[in-house]
Amino acid sequence: MTEVLFYHLQDMALENVLPPLLEKSLERGWRVVVQASSEERADALDAHLWTYRDDSFLPHATWRAGDAQDQPIVLAVEQGNPNKANVRFLVDNAALPADCGAYERLVVVFNGEDGDALAAARAAWTDCKSRGFEVTYWQADERGRWQRRE
């Protein structure tokens, strides 16, 4: 069954939150697709993942790469699963993919300070619950550690 995690960003930038979440996914041996809502946003995340730390980078490619199917992380703007990922991250109000049930895990990262993002996350929550997916809600504590909320 697909597990759907909702990460509520408050006073946090996606650029700070996404890399550690992707690192944890890779540590677990998962392949990942990150779906953004525009090519410009995907390109900005692409550049960021190469440089977000001085001592490391996340191996990845965009959907345009000829070897996207071989990459552990693929940044995309469309539905589809170019690298046969078992985890899909949805950022910047990207819509739930038609093949939600094909993933072990969906991770919806949304900006809680943006009314449109909040509305989209609520709609996605309702949709996922109606499909019988296991949904959880996560919020960062005062030290920036993710805590599951009820």
C-alpha positions in Angstrom: 0.0 0.0 0.0 1.2 3.5 -0.8 2.3 5.6 2.1 1.8 9.4 1.7 3.8 11.8 3.8 2.9 15.5 4.0 5.7 17.8 5.0 4.5 21.2 6.1 7.1 23.9 5.6 6.9 26.9 7.9 9.8 29.4 8.0 11.8 26.9 5.9 12.9 26.8 2.3 12.4 23.8 0.1 16.1 24.1 -0.8 17.0 23.4 2.8 14.6 20.6 3.4 14.7 18.6 0.2 18.4 17.5 0.2 18.3 15.8 3.6 15.1 14.0 2.7 16.6 12.8 -0.6 19.7 11.7 1.2 17.6 9.5 3.6 15.8 8.0 0.6 19.1 7.1 -1.0 20.4 5.6 2.3 17.3 3.3 2.2 18.2 2.2 -1.3 15.2 3.9 -2.9 15.0 5.5 -6.3 13.3 8.8 -6.4 11.5 11.1 -8.8 11.0 14.8 -7.7 8.2 16.4 -9.5 8.2 20.2 -9.7 5.5 22.4 -11.2 7.7 24.1 -13.9 10.9 23.5 -15.9 12.4 26.6 -14.3 11.9 25.2 -10.8 13.3 21.8 -11.8 16.3 23.5 -13.3 16.9 25.6 -10.1 16.6 22.4 -8.0 19.0 20.6 -10.4 21.6 23.3 -9.9 21.0 23.4 -6.1 21.5 19.6 -5.6 25.0 19.8 -7.1 26.1 22.6 -4.8 24.0 22.6 -1.6 27.0 21.3 0.5 30.7 21.9 -0.1 31.6 18.3 0.8 28.8 16.4 -1.0 26.3 16.3 -3.8 23.3 14.2 -4.6 23.6 12.1 -7.8 20.7 13.0 -10.0 19.6 14.1 -13.4 16.7 15.8 -15.0 14.1 14.1 -17.1 15.9 15.5 -20.2 19.1 13.4 -19.6 19.6 10.5 -22.0 20.5 8.3 -19.0 17.7 9.4 -16.7 16.6 5.8 -16.4 19.9 5.0 -14.7 19.8 7.8 -12.1 18.9 7.3 -8.5 17.1 10.7 -8.5 15.3 12.3 -11.4 13.9 15.8 -11.4 10.8 16.0 -13.6 7.9 18.3 -14.4 5.6 15.7 -15.9 4.0 12.5 -14.7 5.8 9.3 -15.5 8.5 7.4 -13.8 11.7 7.6 -15.9 13.9 5.8 -13.4 11.4 3.3 -12.1 11.4 5.1 -8.7 9.6 3.7 -5.8 9.3 7.2 -4.1 7.9 10.3 -5.6 8.4 13.8 -4.1 5.8 16.4 -5.1 7.0 20.0 -4.6 5.6 23.4 -5.4 2.0 22.3 -5.7 2.8 19.5 -8.2 -0.4 17.4 -8.7 -0.7 13.9 -7.5 0.3 11.5 -10.4 -2.3 9.3 -12.0 -0.2 6.3 -10.9 -0.1 7.1 -7.2 -0.6 3.5 -6.2 2.5 2.4 -8.1 4.8 4.0 -5.5 5.8 2.7 -2.1 5.8 6.3 -0.9 4.7 9.7 -2.0 6.1 12.8 -0.2 4.1 16.0 -0.6 6.2 19.0 0.5 4.2 22.1 0.8 4.6 25.7 1.9 2.2 26.3 4.8 2.5 30.1 4.4 1.0 29.9 0.9 -2.7 29.7 0.8 -2.8 28.0 -2.6 -0.2 25.4 -1.4 -2.2 24.8 1.7 -5.4 24.3 -0.3 -3.7 21.9 -2.7 -2.2 19.9 0.2 -5.6 19.6 1.8 -7.1 18.4 -1.4 -4.3 15.9 -1.9 -4.8 14.6 1.7 -8.5 14.1 1.1 -7.8 12.4 -2.3 -5.2 10.0 -0.8 -7.4 9.2 2.2 -10.3 8.3 -0.1 -8.0 5.9 -2.0 -7.1 4.1 1.2 -3.5 5.2 1.3 -1.8 5.6 4.7 -1.3 9.3 5.2 0.8 11.1 7.8 1.5 14.7 8.5 4.9 16.0 9.5 5.9 19.4 10.9 9.3 20.6 12.1 9.8 21.3 15.8 11.7 24.4 17.1 15.0 22.6 16.4 14.1 21.9 12.8 13.6 18.1 13.4 10.6 16.6 11.7 7.8 15.4 14.0 4.8 13.3 13.1 1.6 15.2 14.1 -1.8 13.8 14.6 
